[in-house]
Amino acid sequence: MRFLNLLSIKTKFIVMILVVSLGAMWASTLICSSSGKALLTERVYSQLTSLRAARTYQIQDYFERLVQHTQTLSDDYMFIAAMKEFKAAYAELTKANVPAEYNTKIDAYYTKEVLPRLAKTTKGKPLIEAYIPNKTATRYLQYNYIAANSNPVGKKFLLDDAGDKSKYSSVHARYHPRFRNIAERFGYYDMYLIDTTGDIVYMLSKEIDFGTNLIDGRYSQSNLGKALADSLKAKSTEFVEIVDFEPWQPSYGAPASFVASPIFEGTELIGVLAFQLPIDAVNRIMTNDNNWQKIGLGKSGETFLVGKDYLMRSASRFLIEDPEGYAKDLQNNGVDQKTINKIKEYNTSILLQEVRTKSADAGLAGKEGTWIINDYRGIPVLNSYAPLEIDGLKWVIIAKIDVSEAYAPIDHFQKRVLISATLIMLIITLLGMWLANIFTRPIKTLMAGARRVGAGEFDTVVTSKSKDEFGELAKSFNEAVGSLRNHANLIEQKNRENEKLLLRILPAPIAKRLKGGEKNIAEQVSNVTVLFSDLHHFTQLYQLMSAQEVVAVLNEMVTAFDEMAEKYGIDKIKTIGDGYMAACGLSVPRMDHEKRMVEFAVEMLAFVRRYSYEKGLHLDLKIGINSGDVVAGIMGKNKMLYDVWGDTVNTANQLRSACPAGAILLSQNVCDRLQDLYEFEQVGEIQEPGKQKLVAWQLKSTQQPVTAKATKEWESDK
């Protein structure tokens, strides 16, 4: 404001035009931006929700077809016959003779191939004894189809006949090409035929679980073991079990999910058919074959699945498109390096990327909706979420896009508006300068007349042909009586200000009496409740804060106390340092003065605790309350003070001194009056040197163990 006073009227006029014009443009831009942003947000949410619904349908349809196909195959004659033949062939191998070279070859394979791979994904050092098979049939099969198989790891399934001339290899040579063709055609990663005893009598991929037992073997507690256990309890061929993704040790910790169905011959359960689901099939649906932009997800949008353990069930777009950038984002978001290394090792975020967001929580709780949150990379996104209902699975499907990309059109609009506004402001400035010259001509005439009057030419008369405000100004200039009126108004204004100041110092009734002419105001008042409070640990703040900061804290608290006092009809008497004194029923008689004061004290205590918690301080209040008769009056002349005296005041102060931090102590008479409204606990007798004993009661509802604990810890640290 002082700067504006230094400017000429001409300059102020130009500034006024610029401010008004700028304000109008800013308001228009804000309205347009807000409306556009709201419409754009609604459109993006609608698009994300549509994509989410489409992906939900596709995933549900995929699993429904998967269930139907597994049901169909488990009831197919070929699979029934294969189950019987593989069981019989496997049973013969339990009595087979395993040559010493078989064992040597198996041991070498596990030592050179299996254990090094497991060491990369298993906690601690894997021991060969924990993984190498010990059953005769298992060792026989793993030698011929894994250890002695010349195909590399991941291609062992290419071997049709081990050439050992066993009955098992004869059965395998007939069925394996057909099963491999089914798996390739329908996209299954692996296929199992499992005996009712838990033995894996056939396995397509020939990994290290081939020939093992899923009931009492190493993998009995796996998700495949669970699927087998549930399938063996089934009563019909229509039963199908889907188990969620878990790290699968035979695949060296890679995520695996299975679908299983019992195989019946007539009414007899003879085994279980199981397929290991391909990760790629789910990913193709969720990523649209890695074509996110074609479905309107731009450069940062994606849809993905989250399991009940808050881990992904489909791959992250950012891992697929930019693995290094994705790893950097995770590192910046606090993800541990071990998890990041596993994501790089498996080249997938499934079962590794945690998505512990509000959307995941809401979706797992069965809710659906949209909002803006930070995603698993810590980046703000527009988000649409919903639960995904699939038998045996509890997943959440999420569609999202980065806020920065979604709002890019608005940002572009704002930049264009800024450029246009700059050009418009330049034009307005030139126009304002021209108008200012026209506007200030009458003012210059008045200024010349004022200078002549200042030089002693009192007969100067300013004339103006203008009929507008400038004409009125010239007329007023010639009328001296206007100045007297201005002085009278100024005096009245000062009187009002003085009255307001007096009301801030004294209660309204006392101020009115003082204004009426009374000089010595002193009186005895009955039925008054007095409160003393003291800020506990306030003096320690000087060790932690500057004087300005300490005073600012005290000012905030006293201001809050004053507002509370006004709310409850309580008179503030004074503050002494960090102490606060107030009385109720003093200037205005009140029947419920004790109750008002207790409610005021409780609110003071709650405010100090909340304030201390928010500011990271360790402050608390000690409050003493007493009621009775007091003497009140005004002291001083130049600096007046309204104060109260008497035993009632001294007792309240004594209670405050004996009060523990974070509590409210009350006298016997206050307790007697309020015992039907509050719960009190007797503290006992308080005896201070030279003072009378008194019984103190503590308001029980004010106990706060957390605050007390924090204060104790603060004192011990100090």
NUKEFI-88677 format. One line per field, with one value per residue (C-alpha): x, y negated, z; residue number from 1. Coordinates in steps of 0.25 Angstrom, whole numbers. Example, Ala and Ser with C-alpha at 12.3 -4.5 7.8 and 13.67 -1.06 7.14 Angstrom:
! NUKEFI-88677
u	c(49;55)
v	c(18;4)
w	c(31;29)
num	c(1;2)
! end
This chain:
! NUKEFI-88677
u	c(0;11;17;4;4;16;10;4;-11;-8;1;-10;-20;-11;-9;-24;-27;-16;-21;-36;-32;-23;-33;-44;-34;-30;-44;-48;-36;-38;-53;-50;-38;-46;-58;-49;-42;-55;-60;-46;-46;-60;-56;-43;-50;-61;-51;-43;-55;-59;-46;-46;-60;-55;-42;-51;-60;-48;-41;-54;-57;-42;-44;-58;-53;-41;-50;-59;-47;-41;-54;-55;-41;-42;-55;-49;-46;-32;-28;-35;-28;-15;-17;-18;-6;3;-1;2;15;19;16;25;37;35;42;52;67;74;88;99;102;88;90;103;97;85;95;103;91;86;99;103;89;78;85;92;79;72;83;79;64;65;68;81;89;80;85;85;79;66;63;69;59;61;49;53;42;45;60;58;49;58;70;64;55;63;78;81;72;81;71;74;66;53;53;53;38;43;48;37;44;55;59;60;50;42;27;27;34;25;13;20;24;9;3;13;13;-2;-2;9;1;-11;-2;3;-10;-17;-5;-3;11;11;2;1;-5;-5;-9;-18;-6;0;10;12;12;13;18;19;31;40;44;50;36;34;31;31;19;10;4;16;27;35;24;12;10;10;-2;-2;-2;-14;-21;-18;-24;-37;-38;-37;-48;-57;-70;-72;-65;-70;-61;-50;-40;-32;-21;-15;0;11;26;28;41;42;42;53;43;36;21;12;-3;-11;-24;-28;-40;-42;-42;-52;-54;-69;-71;-56;-46;-33;-25;-25;-22;-15;-10;0;-6;3;6;6;-9;-13;-2;-7;-21;-17;-7;-15;-3;6;-2;-7;-8;-18;-28;-26;-17;-6;8;6;-7;-9;-18;-13;-17;-14;-16;-21;-6;-5;5;3;-4;0;12;15;15;27;35;32;34;46;52;63;54;44;55;59;45;43;57;52;39;47;46;57;68;66;52;57;68;57;48;60;64;50;47;33;26;16;17;28;22;14;2;-2;-11;-24;-30;-25;-30;-44;-44;-41;-52;-62;-63;-61;-59;-50;-40;-26;-16;-1;2;12;23;19;14;0;-10;-25;-30;-42;-43;-52;-52;-50;-59;-53;-56;-44;-37;-39;-33;-34;-34;-28;-28;-20;-12;-3;-9;2;-2;-17;-17;-7;-18;-21;-7;-6;-18;-12;1;-7;-15;-2;4;-9;-11;3;0;-13;-7;3;-9;-16;-4;-3;-18;-17;-6;-15;-27;-19;-14;-29;-33;-23;-24;-35;-27;-15;-24;-28;-13;-9;-20;-15;-1;-6;-14;-2;6;-4;-13;-26;-35;-32;-44;-43;-53;-57;-66;-68;-81;-75;-68;-57;-67;-71;-57;-55;-67;-63;-49;-56;-64;-56;-68;-64;-52;-59;-68;-56;-50;-63;-64;-50;-52;-64;-56;-45;-56;-61;-47;-44;-57;-53;-40;-46;-55;-43;-37;-49;-62;-73;-81;-68;-65;-79;-77;-64;-69;-80;-71;-68;-53;-52;-58;-57;-68;-70;-76;-82;-84;-71;-63;-48;-38;-23;-15;0;7;15;29;27;40;48;44;55;65;59;54;57;50;41;37;34;25;18;14;9;1;-6;-10;-14;-22;-29;-32;-38;-47;-52;-54;-63;-70;-74;-77;-64;-56;-41;-35;-20;-8;5;16;10;-1;-15;-26;-41;-54;-68;-80;-72;-77;-90;-96;-98;-105;-96;-83;-76;-81;-76;-63;-60;-65;-55;-44;-46;-46;-33;-26;-31;-26;-12;-11;-15;-6;6;4;3;15;24;24;23;14;2;-7;-8;-22;-28;-42;-50;-63;-68;-67;-57;-53;-52;-47;-39;-25;-16;-18;-10;-9;-22;-23;-36;-33;-39;-35;-39;-38;-45;-34;-23;-29;-31;-16;-12;-19;-12;1;-2;-8;0;2;-9;-20;-31;-32;-44;-48;-58;-70;-68;-68;-81;-88;-84;-83;-96;-90;-75;-67;-57;-46;-41;-26;-25;-21;-12;-3;6;15;7;-6;-18;-21;-31;-37;-34;-42;-37;-46;-44;-48;-36;-26;-18;-7;-1;2;8;16;21;25;32;40;43;48;57;63;66)
v	c(0;-10;-7;-10;-24;-27;-26;-37;-36;-33;-21;-16;-17;-9;1;2;5;16;22;22;28;38;42;44;53;61;63;67;77;83;86;91;100;105;108;115;122;128;132;138;146;151;156;162;169;174;179;186;193;198;204;210;216;221;228;233;240;246;251;258;263;269;276;281;287;293;299;305;310;317;323;328;334;341;348;352;367;364;358;368;379;371;370;385;388;378;383;397;394;385;397;406;396;396;410;406;408;394;396;389;380;375;370;364;357;352;347;339;333;328;323;315;311;311;306;294;289;291;284;271;272;279;273;279;290;301;315;326;336;327;328;341;352;365;373;384;380;365;367;376;366;354;361;365;353;342;345;354;345;338;326;314;309;304;313;327;329;331;345;355;369;370;383;391;401;401;401;387;382;390;383;370;371;373;362;351;345;344;337;328;324;321;313;305;303;298;290;299;298;312;324;334;348;351;364;364;368;354;359;351;362;353;339;331;322;332;323;327;330;341;355;348;350;338;344;347;341;328;321;326;312;305;299;311;320;313;314;329;331;324;332;345;341;338;347;344;341;327;322;313;306;293;289;276;272;276;277;291;298;308;296;289;280;275;272;283;285;298;304;318;328;342;354;364;378;380;377;380;368;373;360;345;337;323;312;301;288;280;266;261;264;255;244;244;241;230;223;225;232;220;211;201;189;195;197;182;184;175;175;178;185;200;211;221;231;231;243;244;243;230;235;234;245;239;232;217;209;202;214;219;205;200;210;200;188;197;202;188;184;196;192;177;182;190;205;213;217;232;231;222;233;244;236;235;250;255;243;242;234;245;249;239;225;221;212;208;196;191;197;211;210;205;216;227;222;224;209;203;188;177;167;161;168;171;184;195;186;174;166;159;167;167;180;189;202;214;228;239;251;264;277;280;267;254;243;228;222;208;199;186;175;164;151;144;150;150;135;132;125;116;112;109;100;92;90;84;76;70;66;60;52;47;41;35;29;21;16;12;5;-4;-7;-10;-20;-28;-28;-32;-45;-48;-44;-52;-66;-71;-66;-74;-87;-84;-82;-96;-103;-96;-101;-115;-114;-108;-121;-130;-133;-130;-137;-126;-119;-106;-106;-93;-92;-77;-72;-59;-55;-65;-76;-72;-72;-86;-91;-84;-90;-104;-100;-101;-95;-81;-81;-83;-71;-63;-66;-63;-49;-47;-50;-40;-29;-31;-30;-17;-11;-15;-8;5;4;3;15;23;20;21;29;21;18;13;5;-1;-5;-11;-19;-24;-31;-21;-22;-12;1;12;22;36;46;59;72;71;82;79;87;86;94;96;101;113;114;100;94;106;100;89;100;104;92;77;67;63;77;79;66;70;84;77;67;78;85;72;68;82;81;67;72;84;75;66;78;83;69;68;56;56;50;50;58;59;65;78;78;74;70;69;68;71;64;52;41;48;57;72;83;94;87;99;108;97;96;111;112;100;108;121;114;106;119;126;114;114;129;128;116;122;135;127;118;130;124;130;120;122;115;114;109;105;101;96;88;79;64;54;40;33;19;10;6;-4;-17;-18;-3;3;17;24;35;44;48;57;71;77;71;76;90;91;87;97;108;104;105;119;124;135;132;135;135;126;124;119;115;122;112;113;128;128;119;127;142;145;140;145;156;152;159;154;150;148;137;126;119;108;101;90;93;100;115;117;130;130;138;142;142;156;154;146;157;159;170;168;153;157;167;158;147;158;162;147;145;158;153;140)
w	c(0;3;-11;-17;-10;-17;-30;-38;-42;-56;-53;-43;-54;-63;-52;-49;-64;-64;-51;-55;-69;-63;-52;-63;-71;-59;-55;-69;-70;-57;-60;-74;-68;-56;-65;-76;-65;-59;-73;-77;-63;-65;-80;-75;-64;-73;-83;-72;-66;-80;-82;-68;-71;-85;-78;-67;-77;-85;-73;-68;-82;-83;-69;-72;-85;-78;-68;-78;-86;-74;-71;-85;-85;-72;-77;-90;-93;-97;-84;-76;-84;-83;-68;-66;-75;-69;-55;-58;-65;-53;-44;-51;-50;-35;-36;-46;-45;-45;-49;-42;-55;-54;-40;-44;-55;-47;-36;-46;-53;-40;-35;-49;-54;-43;-30;-37;-43;-29;-22;-30;-25;-12;2;7;0;-5;-1;-11;-1;0;-15;-21;-23;-14;-20;-30;-40;-39;-41;-53;-60;-57;-62;-75;-78;-71;-67;-80;-89;-99;-100;-92;-80;-84;-97;-90;-94;-109;-105;-109;-106;-96;-103;-91;-96;-84;-83;-78;-90;-100;-94;-93;-108;-112;-103;-102;-116;-115;-101;-106;-118;-108;-99;-111;-118;-105;-99;-87;-81;-75;-73;-62;-60;-45;-38;-26;-18;-21;-31;-44;-54;-66;-68;-81;-78;-71;-59;-46;-40;-50;-43;-29;-20;-17;-4;4;-5;-5;-13;-4;1;-12;-19;-29;-16;-11;-25;-24;-10;-14;-27;-19;-11;-23;-25;-40;-53;-53;-42;-46;-36;-40;-31;-30;-35;-25;-27;-33;-29;-40;-49;-41;-34;-46;-43;-46;-46;-48;-52;-48;-50;-46;-56;-53;-60;-58;-43;-39;-37;-44;-44;-47;-59;-57;-66;-62;-67;-77;-71;-86;-88;-76;-80;-95;-90;-80;-89;-102;-108;-103;-111;-101;-109;-119;-108;-103;-92;-98;-93;-78;-77;-73;-68;-58;-48;-33;-24;-9;-5;-12;-22;-37;-45;-59;-64;-62;-75;-71;-69;-83;-90;-81;-71;-67;-65;-57;-48;-45;-42;-32;-26;-24;-18;-7;-13;-8;-17;-15;-21;-32;-36;-35;-45;-54;-53;-56;-66;-59;-48;-45;-30;-29;-31;-18;-21;-7;-11;-7;-20;-16;-2;-8;-19;-9;0;-12;-16;-29;-33;-38;-32;-33;-25;-25;-32;-29;-35;-26;-38;-38;-47;-50;-46;-48;-40;-37;-31;-41;-38;-42;-35;-26;-28;-21;-30;-33;-47;-48;-60;-59;-67;-62;-57;-65;-78;-76;-73;-84;-92;-81;-79;-94;-93;-81;-88;-100;-91;-84;-98;-102;-89;-90;-104;-99;-87;-96;-104;-91;-86;-98;-98;-83;-85;-95;-86;-74;-81;-83;-69;-62;-69;-59;-47;-52;-52;-37;-34;-39;-31;-19;-21;-22;-9;-2;-7;0;-11;-3;-13;-23;-29;-37;-48;-56;-68;-65;-59;-54;-41;-45;-45;-31;-27;-31;-24;-11;-12;-10;2;15;23;18;26;39;36;33;46;54;47;50;65;65;59;69;80;75;74;88;93;85;92;106;103;100;113;122;123;116;129;136;124;123;138;136;124;132;141;153;157;169;164;174;179;185;176;180;172;163;158;156;147;148;137;135;122;126;120;113;119;113;99;101;99;86;80;78;86;74;72;87;87;75;81;94;86;78;90;98;86;85;100;98;87;96;108;99;94;109;114;123;126;124;136;132;127;135;126;122;132;129;139;136;144;141;147;150;141;137;148;143;149;143;145;150;138;128;134;134;119;117;124;116;103;107;110;97;89;96;93;79;77;83;75;62;65;70;84;98;105;114;124;139;143;156;158;170;172;183;187;181;182;168;164;155;159;153;145;133;131;137;141;145;155;166;180;191;197;185;176;185;186;170;169;180;172;159;167;172;159;151;136;127;138;144;159;165;179;188;186;170;171;180;170;157;163;155;142;142;148;159;166;179;179;194;203;198;208;204;214;222;215;219;215;204;198;183;172;158;146;141;127;124;126;113;115;101;104;118;111;101;112;120;108;105;119;119;105;111)
num	c(1;2;3;4;5;6;7;8;9;10;11;12;13;14;15;16;17;18;19;20;21;22;23;24;25;26;27;28;29;30;31;32;33;34;35;36;37;38;39;40;41;42;43;44;45;46;47;48;49;50;51;52;53;54;55;56;57;58;59;60;61;62;63;64;65;66;67;68;69;70;71;72;73;74;75;76;77;78;79;80;81;82;83;84;85;86;87;88;89;90;91;92;93;94;95;96;97;98;99;100;101;102;103;104;105;106;107;108;109;110;111;112;113;114;115;116;117;118;119;120;121;122;123;124;125;126;127;128;129;130;131;132;133;134;135;136;137;138;139;140;141;142;143;144;145;146;147;148;149;150;151;152;153;154;155;156;157;158;159;160;161;162;163;164;165;166;167;168;169;170;171;172;173;174;175;176;177;178;179;180;181;182;183;184;185;186;187;188;189;190;191;192;193;194;195;196;197;198;199;200;201;202;203;204;205;206;207;208;209;210;211;212;213;214;215;216;217;218;219;220;221;222;223;224;225;226;227;228;229;230;231;232;233;234;235;236;237;238;239;240;241;242;243;244;245;246;247;248;249;250;251;252;253;254;255;256;257;258;259;260;261;262;263;264;265;266;267;268;269;270;271;272;273;274;275;276;277;278;279;280;281;282;283;284;285;286;287;288;289;290;291;292;293;294;295;296;297;298;299;300;301;302;303;304;305;306;307;308;309;310;311;312;313;314;315;316;317;318;319;320;321;322;323;324;325;326;327;328;329;330;331;332;333;334;335;336;337;338;339;340;341;342;343;344;345;346;347;348;349;350;351;352;353;354;355;356;357;358;359;360;361;362;363;364;365;366;367;368;369;370;371;372;373;374;375;376;377;378;379;380;381;382;383;384;385;386;387;388;389;390;391;392;393;394;395;396;397;398;399;400;401;402;403;404;405;406;407;408;409;410;411;412;413;414;415;416;417;418;419;420;421;422;423;424;425;426;427;428;429;430;431;432;433;434;435;436;437;438;439;440;441;442;443;444;445;446;447;448;449;450;451;452;453;454;455;456;457;458;459;460;461;462;463;464;465;466;467;468;469;470;471;472;473;474;475;476;477;478;479;480;481;482;483;484;485;486;487;488;489;490;491;492;493;494;495;496;497;498;499;500;501;502;503;504;505;506;507;508;509;510;511;512;513;514;515;516;517;518;519;520;521;522;523;524;525;526;527;528;529;530;531;532;533;534;535;536;537;538;539;540;541;542;543;544;545;546;547;548;549;550;551;552;553;554;555;556;557;558;559;560;561;562;563;564;565;566;567;568;569;570;571;572;573;574;575;576;577;578;579;580;581;582;583;584;585;586;587;588;589;590;591;592;593;594;595;596;597;598;599;600;601;602;603;604;605;606;607;608;609;610;611;612;613;614;615;616;617;618;619;620;621;622;623;624;625;626;627;628;629;630;631;632;633;634;635;636;637;638;639;640;641;642;643;644;645;646;647;648;649;650;651;652;653;654;655;656;657;658;659;660;661;662;663;664;665;666;667;668;669;670;671;672;673;674;675;676;677;678;679;680;681;682;683;684;685;686;687;688;689;690;691;692;693;694;695;696;697;698;699;700;701;702;703;704;705;706;707;708;709;710;711;712;713;714;715;716;717;718)
! end
